[in-house]
């Protein structure tokens, strides 16, 4: 167990330092939310180690900006998103990578942006990835 924690922290230090700063300034055209309903999450995709999109339907999604990098986020298929009641709250809930080899320290959700269309999803991807 201690080895898993050590390897996870070492990976975060080695990989996390190469992550771009949070793209908040570039995303002002999207509505910022304090929370969103946690039920019916259909899919998710990592944009980088600090940003991911959670889709509820083909045209309804949320961009989550995390407070710190999760280095394994781009390489894993399973994540865990905490919720309070039936809502996911910025500043309170977190995202954790589910991996049987590494213990993943959660990253708290710093900001939530609402993406109302496929075009918003494409634009968010472009803005976050440069």
For each residue, the residues with C-beta under 8 A, 3 or more apart:
1: 4 5 103
2: 5 6
3: 6 7
4: 1 7 8 101 102 103
5: 1 2 8 9 103
6: 2 3 9 10
7: 3 4 10 11 102
8: 4 5 11 12 72 102 103 104 105
9: 5 6 12 13 105
10: 6 7 13 14
11: 7 8 14 15 16 71 72 102
12: 8 9 15 16 69 70 71 105
13: 9 10 16 17
14: 10 11 17 71
15: 11 12 18 19 49 69 71
16: 11 12 13 19 49 68 69 71
17: 13 14
18: 15
19: 15 16 48 49 50 69
20: 23 48 50 130
21:
22: 50 51 65 110 111
23: 20 26 27 51 65 127 128
24: 27 65 111
25: 28
26: 23 127 128
27: 23 24 30 63 65 113 124 127 128
28: 25
29: 123
30: 27 63 113 114 115 120 124
31: 113 114
32: 111 112 113 114
33: 36 62 90 112 113 114
34: 89 90 91 112
35: 87 88 89 90 112
36: 33 62 87 88 112 114
37: 40 56 86 87 88
38: 41 81 83 86 87 88
39: 86
40: 37 56 57
41: 38 44 54 55 56 81
42: 55 56 57
43: 54 55
44: 41 52 53 54 55 79
45: 52 53 55
46: 49 51 52 73 74
47: 51 52 53 63 124 125 128 129
48: 19 20 51 73 74 128 129
49: 15 16 19 46 69 70 71 73 74
50: 19 20 22 65 66 68 69 70 107
51: 22 23 46 47 48 63 64 65 66 128
52: 44 45 46 47 63 64 66 73 79 95
53: 44 45 47 61 62 63 64 115 121 124 125
54: 41 43 44 61 62 64 81
55: 41 42 43 44 45 58 60 61 121
56: 37 40 41 42 60 61 62
57: 40 42 60
58: 55 118
59: 116 117 118
60: 55 56 57 115 116
61: 53 54 55 56 115 120 121
62: 33 36 53 54 56 112 113 114 115
63: 27 30 47 51 52 53 112 113 115 124 128
64: 51 52 53 54 95 109 111 112
65: 22 23 24 27 50 51 109 110 111 112 113
66: 50 51 52 69 70 95 107 108 109 110
67: 107 108 109 110
68: 16 50 107 108
69: 12 15 16 19 49 50 66 73 107
70: 12 49 50 66 73 95 96 97 104 107
71: 11 12 14 15 16 49 74
72: 8 11 75 76 97 99 102 104
73: 46 48 49 52 69 70 76 79 95 97
74: 46 48 49 71
75: 72
76: 72 73 79 97 98 99
77:
78: 97 98 99
79: 44 52 73 76 95 96 97 98
80: 95 96 97 98
81: 38 41 54 88 93 94 95
82: 88 93 94 95 96 106
83: 38 86 87 88 93
84: 87 88 89 92 93
85:
86: 37 38 39 83
87: 35 36 37 38 83 84
88: 35 36 37 38 81 82 83 84 93 109 112
89: 34 35 84 92 93 109
90: 33 34 35 93 109 110 111 112
91: 34 108 109 110
92: 84 89 108 109
93: 81 82 83 84 88 89 90 108 109
94: 81 82 106 107 108 109
95: 52 64 66 70 73 79 80 81 82 106 107 109
96: 70 79 80 82 104 105 106 107
97: 70 72 73 76 78 79 80 102 104
98: 76 78 79 80 104
99: 72 76 78 102 104
100:
101: 4
102: 4 7 8 11 72 97 99
103: 1 4 5 8
104: 8 70 72 96 97 98 99
105: 8 9 12 96
106: 82 94 95 96
107: 50 66 67 68 69 70 94 95 96
108: 66 67 68 91 92 93 94
109: 64 65 66 67 88 89 90 91 92 93 94 95 112
110: 22 65 66 67 90 91
111: 22 24 32 64 65 90
112: 32 33 34 35 36 62 63 64 65 88 90 109
113: 27 30 31 32 33 62 63 65 124
114: 30 31 32 33 36 62
115: 30 53 60 61 62 63 120 121 124
116: 59 60 120
117: 59 120 121
118: 58 59 121 122
119: 122 123
120: 30 61 115 116 117 123 124
121: 53 55 61 115 117 118 124 125
122: 118 119 125 126
123: 29 119 120 126 127
124: 27 30 47 53 63 113 115 120 121 127 128
125: 47 53 121 122 128 129
126: 122 123 129 130
127: 23 26 27 123 124 130
128: 23 26 27 47 48 51 63 124 125
129: 47 48 125 126
130: 20 126 127
